[in-house]
Amino acid sequence: MTNPITSGRWSPSSARTIEAVAPVNLRARGLLAEITPLSLAPKNSGDVLDFSVDFSALFDSNTDALSKVYSVSIANKTNDPSELTILWTSIVNGLACVFLGGGITDTIRSLTVTVATRNGLTLSTTVELAIIGSDNCTPCLCDYQTLPDGTGIPPNAMVLPGGSILTKDVSTVIIKQTSRLYTSDLSHYLLYQNGKVILAEEKEAHTDVILIA
C-alpha cells in the first residue's frame, strides 16, 4: 500500500469532496455516453472554503498515490475583482484540495483540476461550482495565511521551530494573462523590430511550499 500525503493538523471537508470517475465506455454498443458535469457543493461568495477531488478511482491506490497538483484553472473567469479566486492548492490526505475565496453570486464557474501520481500518471477532471449569496466578496479581504509574495499556505506545509514556513526556493514569477498593446487610435497593435507582437503581461509570484509527506 502506498500511503498518500497526509496532514496531522487538518482534514478536507467530506461534504465538499467529489469523486472523479472514468467515462463510461459504450463504444462496443455503438453508443455515445452522455457527458454530465461533476458538480461541487455550492459556495457562498463570502465563504473561504476547501473543495477537494478524489482521484483514487482512476488509479491503483494499492501501488500508487497522488503526488502533486499540477494546475487548477477557472475556464470562464472574468476580470471582476470579486471573482472566484484560488488561494492555494495541495494534496491533503490523498485528495487534490483547492482553497477558494470570493465569487460572483448567481454564477457557475468551471474548474479543471490536473494532478500527477507518484508512478507518473497525469489525471485531469473538470468540475462545476455554483456561487450563491446576496453579496459579492472581494477575495483579498479574506483572512487566510500567506507568504510575503502572496502564496497561500496549505495546512500540511512544514513549519520550522521558529514558526516560519519551509519553502523550496525563492519566488517564481508566473504569467497569468497577456494582452496586445495598441496604438492610441486603436488601429494597429504594436510590434518589436523583429515583427513579434508586444504583449502586456499580468504576473504573479509563487513560492513552492514544502509539504508534510
N, C-alpha and C positions, 0 to 999 in steps of 0.2 A: 504493500500500500504506500503510495506517495503522498506524504502529508502536505496539505495546502499551507500557504502563508496564513498565519493566524494573528489575532490581536488579543492580548490578555486583558485589555482595558475597556474594550468596546466591541459590540457586535452590530452588524447591519440589521435593520428592521425587516422581519419576515413579512410584514404586511406590505412593504414596498419592494419586494423581491419578485422577479418574474423569471420563468424558466425559458431559455432559448431552446427551441425544438427544431429538429431536422424537417425539411419539407417532405410531404407525403409523395412517394414515387408511384404515380398512376400511369406511367408510360406504357407498361405492359398491357394495360387495358385500353390504350388509345385515348386516355382522358387527360384533361388539364386540371391540375389541382387549383382550387380557389385560394387565393392568397389573402389571408386575414391578418391585418397588422396586430402585433402584440401591443397591449396597452398597459402602461403602468398605472398605479393608483393615482387619482387626480391630486394636484398640488395647489394649495392656496398661494397666491402671488407673494404674500408676506412671509411665507414659511421658508426656512432654510433646512433642508432635509436630505437624507441619504436615500438613493434609489439604487437597486442592485440587480444584476443579471446573473443567473445561474446557468453556466455553460456546460455543466457536468454531463448532460445527456448527449453531448456531441463528441465526447472522447472517453477513453477508458480510464476511469478515475482510480482503478487499481494500479495503474502503471504511470499515470501522468497527472499533472495538476496545472492550473493557471500560473503563469509567472509574471505577466506584465499586461497592463492596459496600454495598447499601442496608441489609441486615439478615441476620443468621443466627439462627434461633430453634430451640430444642430442644423438640419438642412434648410429650414425655412425661417431662419432668424433674421430679424430686422435690425436697424441701427437705433431703435428706441432705447434710451438709457435704462429703462425698466425691464428690458428683455431678460429672458431666461439666461442665466449665467452659470457656467461650470466653475465651481470654486476649487475642487480637487478631485482626482481620481486615484484609485488604488485597488489592489487585490486584498480583500479582507475576508478571512475565514473561508477561502476558496471561491469567493464571489467577486465579480467585477463591480466595484462600488463607485458611484458617482455622487458627489455632494453638490446640490443645486440650490440657487437662490434666485429671487426675483421672478419675473414672468408677467406677460401682458394678459390680463384677465379675459376670459371667454375666447381663448385661442387654444390651438392644439399644435404642439411642437414635435417634430420627428427627430429622434436621436439615433445615430448609428454608433454602436459600441464595437470596437475591434480589439481583440486580445490575442496573446500568444501563450502557448503552453511550454512546459519545460522540455518536451520532446520535439519542439519545433513546429507544431501546428499553429496556423493562424485562423482564427474564427471571428465571424462578424455577424451581427444581427441588428435589426432596426426596430425600435420601439417608439410608441407614441405616448405623449404626456399631455393631458388636458390641464390648463391653468384656470383656476376658479377664484372667486372672491369679488369684493366690491371695489377694491382699490388696488392700484399697481404699487409695487415696492421696488425701489432702486437697489440693486444687489449690493452696491458698495456701502450701503448703510447697514448691511447685515453684520452682526458681531461674530466673526469666526477668526481662528488663529491663522496668521500668515507669516512668511519670511519677509525681510525688508524689501525684496523685489516684488512682493505681492503673491508669491507662490503659496497656495493653500497647504496647510499641514495636516496630513491624514492622521487618524488616531493610532495607527500602527507604526508611526515614524519613530526612529530610535532617538532617545533623549539622553544627552550626556549628564553626568552628575551635577553640573552647574545649571542645568535647565535648558541649554542650547540644543538645537536640533542638528543631528548629524546629517551632512549632505555629501554628495559625490564630488561636486566641483563648483566652480563659480557659475554665476547665472549664464544661461544660454538664451540668446535673443531669437525669438520665433516670429516670423512674419505672419500676421493674422489676416491681412487683407491688402490688396493692391488696387490702384485705380490710375487711369491715364491722366496726364496733365494736358490741358488745352490752352490755346491762345485766348487772349482776353475777349475776343469776339466769338469764341467757341466754334470757330470754323475749322480748325485743324488741331490735332494733338501734337505735342512736342516730341522731337526726335533727337537722339545723340548724333554725332557726326558720322558714326558707322551705320546709321539708319535704324537703330533699335529704339523702341518706344521708351520714353522717360516715364517712370512709374512713381507715384506717391505711395509709400508703404506705411501701414499701421503695424507697429511691432509691440511685442510684449516680452518681458523677461521671465524665464522659468529656470528653477533650480531643481535638480534631481534629489529628492529626499530619500535617504536610506531607510528601508522598512524592516520591521521585525520579521524574520523568516523562521 
